[in-house]
Amino acid sequence: MKTVKFGGTSLASAEMMKHCADILKMDDARRFVVVSAPGKRSSDDIKVTDLLYRIYSEVLNDYDPEPTLLLIYERFREIVEGLEIDFDLEKEFDEIRSQLNHDINVNWLASRGEYLNAKIFACYLGWPFIDAKDLIIFKQNHLLSHHLTYKTAGAILSDFSHAVIPGFYGADTHGVITTFSRGGSDVTGAVIARSVGADLYENWTDVSGVMTADPRIIDHPKQVKWISYRELRELSYMGASVLHEDAILPIRSTGIPIQIRNTMDPEAEGTMIVSKYPVDMHQHPVTGIAGKTGFSNLQIEMALMNTQVGFGARILEICAEYGISYEHTPTSIDIISVIAETSYFENCRREIIMKIDQEFHPDKLFIEDGMALVTVVGEGISTNVGVAAKVLQIISNAGINVRMIDAGCSELNIIIGINETDYEKTIRALYDGLHEYF
């Protein structure tokens, strides 16, 4: 039995929906389908979810949302007419207009893209539609209630042989619509796969699998055939956007594999994401390279810092007070750095500097922007001597200045901090230099 998730590009038009329906018909094991909102039909198109967020902003700022709502209506009207199905679109949009006149829940509004696309696709297939709000249960702060969700969804879906389910959202224990972060339909697919005990979770998108590097930087990078849960989470978090990093969490204890497939090339084998490699990875220690720009370094220098018990904990506590989520905290005997996304410092840069200065009176204190992080990921790194040395040698030979190095105890990945201006140069140098390790 397979759970299938189709992304927004895969369901952006009536033609694409028909193509996805054909994919389902190719394999009777594909029984539970998770649906995204319509994505871009071309490079200059706008995703339906982005239009829905635009409506929320227009309502908040007392602008007329009707023109944007009509854009969304036209998108769905074209799909319904192209599928030649009997679907009451007017009723659905009357409900949206009615909600806009009240104290609207932004999560409810943002979820309507998935909700409508799933209902339309279910109507076309002749399959049952099951609302995600009855299956996916959230706790506070948009956190998934795992045990309750698996129990509830498993019980409901056990009565169905097939079903279409909207992705991206669920509801809290009071029935209020709550969403995952963007790209959360991937997580919904994993939750449904876990809940129904699927043998495989197929994630259909617009690429043929995970690549060893960003194809926007590297021309035709090598495709990854096998990748572990842990590797995928690291690469996804650091910018490899094939799959939401949290999609691994619901299924990692069950061992359900995920297969990334290309909707436009259904014969391609794609990438298998597994708990453990079925092959010896000693000969291929590096699985991929990824990275992000837009980081800053909050640096505190103070003599005898190491003698003050709780100093580091207090620095991180101050960061938490200002809502700063940090990435790394490299230290030396008299220096501690907090690496975080620059966006976190936008509204509190002066305040956090003053707070730390008043409390500790350090010798030097500053925030330095313009940093990028690049990670080399691979389960085989720990069993191959010299990979870390090779990474640093490549960067040195390319004339790139290293601002930070972080290698975890598990040696699953090596993270390098560099200047943003050297970001793409670093990716290219590492891809060329580590090619024999892929």
N, C-alpha and C positions, 0 to 999 in steps of 0.2 A: 504494500500500500504506500502511495506517495502523496505528500502534501506539496502543493505547487503554489508559488507566488509569482505573479506577473507584475513587473514594474510599470511606472507611469508611461515610459516611452512605448512599452509593449502594448499598452491599451489607450493610446493617444487618439485613435480614430476608429471608425466603424470597420475599415479595412483591416486594421491591426487586430481588432477584437475577433474578427472572423478567422484571422490567421492563428490567434491564440486558441480559439475553439478547435481548430484543426489539430493543433498540437495535443490538446486534451484527448481528442478522438484517437490519436495514434497509440495511446497506451491506456487500457482500462484500469490500470493501477492508480492513475491520477484521479483522485476522488475528492479531495478537499482543496479548494482554490482560494487563495488570499489575493485581494485586488487592491491596487494603488489607484490614486486619482489620475485623470488624464495628464500626461506630461507634455513635453514639447513635440510638435509635429515637424518643426524646422528650427534652425539655430536662432531665429529671431522671434520665435513663438514664446508664449508665457504659460507657465504651468498653472493649472486650475487652482492648486493650493495657494500659490502666490497671489492669484486674483482674489481668493477668499480672504487672505490676510489684508489685502489692500482694502477690501470692503470694511473690515473691522476698523482700520485706521480712518477711513472716510467717515464712518459713523461717529467715532470718538471726536473727530475734528469738525463735526457738523457740516460735512460735505455730502452731496447727494450720491448715494451708493448705486442708484439705479443703472447708470451707464455701465458700470463694472459688472453688475449683476446680469445685465443683458448679454455681455460678452460671454459669461459663463453659461447662460441659458443657450446661446447659439452653439457653443461647443457641444453641449449635450444633445441639443436638437439635431445637429448634424449626425451624431452617433446613432441616435434613435431612428432617424429616417434612413440612414445608411444600412442599418440592420433590419429595417422593415418589420419592426415589432410594435405591438400595441402597448404603449407605456405612457402613463399619465404624468407627463413632465410638468404641466401647468400646476397640478396639485402640489407637487414637491416644491416648486418655486414660490407658490403662495405661502407655504409653511415657512420658508426662509424669510420672505418679506414680513410675515407676521412676527417672527422672532426679532427682526431688526428694529421693530418698534418698541421692544422691551429692553430690559437690562441684559444684553446678549452675552452669552458665554463664548469667549473667543475660541475655546477648544471645540465646542459644538459646531460653530461656524466653519472652522478649519477642517473639520472631519467630513463635511458634506460632500467633498469631492470623491472620497473613497466610498462613502455611503451610496451616492447615486450611481457611481460607476459599477459597484458590486450588484446593485439591484438591476441595472440595465443588463449586465453580463449574465446574471442569473436568469433573467427573462429570456434572453436570446438562447441560452443553453437548455432552458426548461428544467433547471436545477433549483432546489430550495435556496432561498436567501436567508441567512441567519445574521442578525445584527451583532456586531462585535461588542456592543455595550452589554449584551447578555452573557458574553463569554470571557472577556478580558476585564479583570478587576484590579483597580489601583488602590494603593494606600495613599498617604499624604505625600506631597512633593513629587507627584508623577511617578512614584515608585511602584513597580508591579508587585502585586500580592501573589507570589509564585504558587504556593501550595493551594490557595483558594481558587486561583485561576485554573490550574490544571484539573482540579477536582470538578469544578463547575463546568468548564468547557468539555471535559471528557464525558461527563454524564449527559450533557445536552446532545453532543455530536454522536454519541453511541446509538441514537435513534435514527441516524441518517446514513445512507450509503454514499451520498454525494452532497456537497454544499458549496455555496459561494459566500465568502466572508470578507467584509471590508477590512483593510489594514489600517495601521496608524493610530487607532484609538480604542478605547474601552470606556469604562465608567468606574467611579469610586463606589464605595459601599452604600452611598445615598442615591446612586443612580445618575450622578452628574457626569456628563461626558468629559473624559480626560484623554489627552494625547501623549504619545511618545514624542521624543525629539524628532526632527526632520529625518526622513528615511526610515521611520519606525515601522513601516509595513514589513520590512525584513524581520523585525522582532516578532510581529504578529504571526508571520509564517512559521517561525521557530516554535512559538508557543502552541500553535495549532498542531504542528508535527509532534511535539511532546505530548499533548493532550490526547491525541488519537492513537499514539503509539506507532507512528509512521516508520517505515523502513528506510525512507529517503525523503529529504526535503529538497526539492528542485526550486532554485531561484532563477527565474527567467528575466534577463535584462537585455541591454543593448550592446554588450561585449561578450566575447567568447570565453571569458574566464579571468582569473587573476593574472596580472602581468608582473614580471620581475622588477619593473620600474615604470614610472609615469610616462605613458606614450606621448604626452604633450611635451616632454623633454627629450626622451629617447625615441628615435625612429624605430618602429617595429621591434619593441622589446620582446624577449622570449616569454612565452606563456608558461605559467606554472601548472603542472599536471596534478600534483598532490601538494596539499598544504595542511598543516595541523591547526586545530582550534586556536592554540596559543599564538602561533605565527600570524594567523589571520587577524586576531584581535590587535596585535601590535601594529601590523601594517595598516589596518583600517583606522586605528586611532591616529596614526601619523600621516594620514592623508590619502591612503589607497582606498578610494571610495566605492569599490565594487559592492561591498556589503557593510551594513551598519555593524559597528563593533560589538554592540550588545546582543546581536542575533545569536551569538554563540552561547550566551548564558543559559537559556532555557533547556538546551539539549546536551550540554557538555557532560552531564552525569549519566546520560542515557547512551551516548555514543552514536546517536543518529547522524549519519553523514549528510553534508550539504553539497549539492552540486550546482555550480554556477553555469547556466546555459544561455546561449544567445538566441533570442526569439527569431531573429532574421536568418539564423544559420542553425536550425534545429538538429542537423546531423553532426555538428561539431561536438567533440567529447567534453569540452569545457574543463572546469577545475573541480576536483573533489576535495572537500574540506573534511578532515577526519580527526578523530581523537588521537590515533596513533598511526604512523606511517606503515603501510603494508610492505614497504621495500626498505632496503638499507640506504640511509641517507649519508653515509660516511663519505661517498664520492661527490656528493652535492651538498656541502654544508650550508650554503647561503641560499635562501629561498627568495628574498626580495629586498629592495631598497625603497624607502619612502621618506618623506620629510614634510615639514611645514615651515612657513615663514611667520613673522609677526610676534616674536617673543622679546621679552625684556629681562634684564638682570638687575634685581635689587641686591646691592652689595653692601655689606656692613664689615668694616675693618676696625678691630679693637684689640689692643694688647691684653694678654692674659684672659681672653675671652673663654678659653678652654677651662679656666678654673671656676667659672661661674655656673654652678649647677642649674640647669633649666633654661639657660640662655637661648639655645636653639628652639626649644619648645615655645618660649615666650614670643620669639620672632614669628614663628608660624601661627601662633595664636592671634597676634596682631593682624597678620595677613588675613586670617579667617574672619576677624571682626570687620574687615573692609570687603569681604566677599571675594577674596582672591584665592583661586584654586591653583596651586603651584604644580609644576611639572617635575622639577629636580631641585635638590638643595646641596650642591657641591660645597665642601668645606676644607679649610686648612686650619692650622693651629690658631691663627688670629683673624681668619676671614670666613664669613659664611655668605653664600649667595642663594637667592631664591629666584629661580627661573620660572616665569609665568607669562601667559599671553599678554601682550601689550595692552589689549583692550581692557583688561582688568584694572589697569592703572589710570585709565583716562579720566575718571571722575574723583580719584582719591590720591593722586600722585603727591601733591603738596602735603596733604593731611597725614599720610602714612610716614613720610619723611620726618615731619614734625613730631609725630608720636614716638617713633623710635629714638629720635635725637633727644627728646625730653626725658625719656625713660632710661636711656643707657649712655648718653653722651659719647658716642663712638668717635674714634680718631678720624674715620672717613666714612661717608654715607652717600650713596648716589644710586640713581636708576639709569641704566644704560639701555637704549633701544637698539633696534636694527639687528636682531639676532635670529638665526634660523636653526632648526634642529633636523638632523638627518640620521636615520636609523638603518642599520644593516641587520636583517633578521634571518635566523635559521636555526632549526633544531640541531643541526649538525655542527654548529660552531663550537659547542662544548667538547666534542670528541675529535676536533681537528686542531692540532697545535699550530699556532702562528697566524690564525685568521685575523685576530685583533692587530697584530703587528703589521700584517699585510695592509689592513685598512688605513692605519696611520701612515705607512710608507707611501701609499697611493696619494693620500692627501698632501703629504709633504712634497712629493715629487711634482704635484700640480701647483705648488706655491700658494697653498691655501692655509690661512692662519686658523688654528684650532683654539676656540675660546672655552670649550668644556668637553670632557670625556666622561661617559657614564657607561659602565658595563656591569649588568646585574650579576648577582651570584650564580644564577642559573645559566648564564652565558647564552641566553636565547637571543639577545640582541646587543648591539654596540651602538650607543647614541653619541653623536658628535655635535657640538655647538659651534657654529661658524657665523661669519657676517652674512647678512641677507644678500649682499651684493655677490657673494660667492656661492649662492644656493644652487643654481642650475649647473654651474661649473663643477661643483662637488658631486652632484648626482651623476653627471656624465663621466667624471673621472673614476668614480667608484664602479659604475656599470662596466666601463671598459676594462678596468683593472681586475675586477672580480669575476669576469665572464667565465673563466675556467671553473669557478666554484658553483655555478648555477646548475 
